[in-house]
Amino acid sequence: MSATVLTPRRKRLLLILVAAALLVAAGVFVKQAFRSNLMFYVTPSDIASGSAHASETLRVGGMVQKGSLQRSSGDALDVRFTLMDGKNSVPVIYHGVLPDLFAEGKGAIAQGRLDGKGALVATEVLAKHDENYTPPKTHVAMQAAQSTQSATGAAQ
């Protein structure tokens, strides 16, 4: 029986193959880590169209509808408000301290999951510090809604 001899050429080939296998394995782990931590940004219109699933953690951006902010009388940390994008809206239920810059009529992003009734049960609420901030997708949707309203208003 002859034993396989590892020549320098075979050693280099084996080293290259092992390194390539490790790189592929590392790439797979990185991809899975990104996929499990990735949260998609959606608008209330995306939710209304059914493109957002209740099992996913979502970031919903929009403008806080004026007059929609309600605080629970028993616990000041329980709040409800509505995020809108000009066409559609989604109610948000949140337990926690709202950011200092959170206000009605201003842009905000709520992160959480949809409940069975279509409300977002938020675990985090973010408010941009620029007073004129509007999330990009929301800004486009609101411009489209305003142009539609002005076109129908002009036709009447």
VOGU-3710 file (C-alpha; in Angstrom, 3 decimals, decimal comma):
1> msatvltprr> 0,000/0,000/0,000  1,283/3,348/-0,902  0,547/6,294/1,346  -0,535/9,554/-0,225  2,322/11,973/-0,013  1,486/15,629/0,429  3,732/17,445/-1,907  4,132/21,224/-1,537  1,774/21,683/-4,479  -0,925/19,505/-2,886
11> krlllilvaa> -0,463/21,296/0,458  -1,083/24,672/-1,209  -4,156/23,321/-3,022  -5,523/21,879/0,227  -4,861/25,179/2,031  -6,671/27,133/-0,722  -9,660/24,767/-0,611  -9,931/25,006/3,189  -9,669/28,824/3,052  -12,362/28,974/0,348
21> allvaagvfv> -14,675/26,745/2,402  -14,174/28,953/5,471  -14,941/32,102/3,443  -18,140/30,571/2,092  -19,207/29,503/5,594  -18,470/32,989/6,971  -20,492/34,550/4,140  -23,474/32,329/4,922  -23,344/33,258/8,629  -23,102/36,981/7,845
31> kqafrsnlmf> -26,021/36,771/5,414  -28,201/34,996/7,980  -27,287/37,534/10,671  -28,270/40,428/8,409  -31,490/38,737/7,349  -32,588/38,033/10,934  -31,832/41,597/12,096  -33,177/43,395/9,040  -36,333/45,425/9,565  -38,071/46,858/6,584
41> yvtpsdiasg> -39,325/50,422/6,585  -42,943/50,608/5,439  -45,603/53,272/5,144  -49,244/53,058/6,251  -50,144/52,587/2,555  -47,873/49,524/2,401  -49,756/48,072/5,372  -53,146/48,894/3,824  -52,143/47,147/0,586  -51,245/43,991/2,524
51> sahasetlrv> -47,532/43,996/1,696  -46,582/44,003/5,407  -47,010/40,782/7,372  -48,110/40,650/11,000  -45,324/38,201/11,860  -42,567/40,632/10,842  -41,035/43,363/12,956  -41,665/46,561/11,022  -40,641/50,175/11,092  -43,623/52,265/10,088
61> ggmvqkgslq> -42,953/55,877/9,212  -45,354/58,715/8,774  -46,709/61,919/10,179  -48,410/61,840/13,565  -52,033/62,729/12,829  -53,167/65,863/14,617  -55,644/65,128/17,392  -54,793/61,421/17,496  -52,461/61,365/20,517  -54,236/59,811/23,505
71> rssgdaldvr> -52,673/59,022/26,863  -54,174/56,431/29,165  -55,659/57,975/32,305  -54,360/55,210/34,571  -50,788/55,001/33,273  -49,155/57,970/31,574  -46,814/55,611/29,728  -49,638/54,024/27,709  -50,175/56,079/24,561  -52,063/55,693/21,324
81> ftlmdgknsv> -51,610/57,749/18,190  -52,031/57,435/14,448  -49,329/57,545/11,789  -50,467/58,680/8,343  -48,843/59,135/4,967  -51,448/61,240/3,194  -53,484/58,316/1,846  -53,716/55,803/4,668  -53,119/55,638/8,388  -52,221/53,043/10,988
91> pviyhgvlpd> -53,041/53,211/14,707  -50,060/52,762/17,036  -50,151/51,436/20,595  -47,055/52,155/22,671  -46,039/51,716/26,306  -43,068/53,875/27,195  -41,637/57,353/27,211  -42,068/59,213/23,935  -39,073/61,149/22,577  -38,919/64,841/23,547
101> lfaegkgaia> -39,373/65,916/19,934  -42,424/63,711/19,369  -45,425/65,872/18,490  -48,635/65,771/16,498  -48,154/66,885/12,914  -44,470/65,864/12,937  -42,666/62,906/11,424  -42,096/59,777/13,476  -41,151/56,146/13,050  -42,654/53,387/15,199
111> qgrldgkgal> -41,056/49,960/15,397  -43,089/46,913/16,333  -45,490/44,248/15,093  -49,031/44,388/13,774  -51,743/42,938/15,968  -54,800/41,105/14,675  -56,778/44,355/14,345  -54,237/46,133/12,126  -52,719/48,303/14,856  -48,976/48,483/15,338
121> vatevlakhd> -47,912/47,454/18,830  -44,721/49,474/19,061  -41,652/48,614/21,090  -39,847/51,809/20,100  -40,846/55,234/18,798  -38,352/57,500/17,076  -38,702/61,175/16,249  -36,298/63,012/13,988  -34,783/66,126/15,504  -35,259/68,257/12,372
131> enytppkthv> -38,591/69,996/12,833  -39,377/69,649/9,127  -38,491/65,944/8,913  -40,666/63,637/6,883  -39,594/60,037/6,215  -38,655/59,798/2,500  -41,344/57,271/1,492  -43,951/59,219/3,448  -42,919/62,476/1,784  -43,396/60,947/-1,686
141> amqaaqstqs> -46,777/59,443/-0,713  -47,980/62,727/0,768  -46,919/64,676/-2,332  -48,808/62,190/-4,523  -51,911/62,490/-2,317  -51,747/66,303/-2,396  -51,416/66,365/-6,187  -54,403/63,991/-6,462  -56,467/66,179/-4,134  -55,524/69,349/-6,002
151> atgaaq> -56,373/67,688/-9,330  -59,795/66,575/-8,105  -60,370/69,979/-6,490  -59,549/71,744/-9,757  -61,882/69,432/-11,692  -64,845/70,306/-9,495
//
